[in-house]
C-alpha cells in the first residue's frame, strides 16, 4: 500500500516517513528535508492511511481521493500557481463532488493538495503503485471471503 509509513504531524510542515518505533516515540524523516527527528504521542501523529474526507454520505479514505486526483490529472501535480480559495473548492468538487462543504475547510483541501504534490514529487503515487495497491486489496478481499466461508461450515 503506497501510503504505508507516511505520516502527517500536527504543527509540522510537510510529510514524514516512519523510520522506527521506540517505547515513547517514533523516529521520522522529513520527506522534504531528509532530517530525522523523534515524534512523541503528544505531537498528534496521523498516518495518511487513516485520514479520510467527510462527504454527505460517508467518509472517503484519502487514498481513494489521491487515486481520483491521479486519474483525473494523469499523474501531474495540481494547483501550483498560487490558487485562490475558490480554486481549491472547485478542485475538490471535481475530485470528490459530494464532499461536505460545511465540514471540509479550504485549509483541509490545501493539505490534501500539498500532500498529493509531495507524494507525486517523491514518486510514491505512480500508476504502478496504484495498480499494485489494487491487486493487494483484491487479494485481501478474496482471503476474507474464503475465511468467512470457512467459518460458516
PyMOL commands that set and color helices and strands:
alter all, ss='L'
color gray80, all
select helices_A, chain A and resi 41-43+48-50+62-72+85-95+106-121+127-152
alter helices_A, ss='H'
color red, helices_A
select strands_A, chain A and resi 6-9+16-21+25-30+36-40+45-47+52-53+60-61
alter strands_A, ss='S'
color yellow, strands_A
deselect
rebuild
show_as cartoon
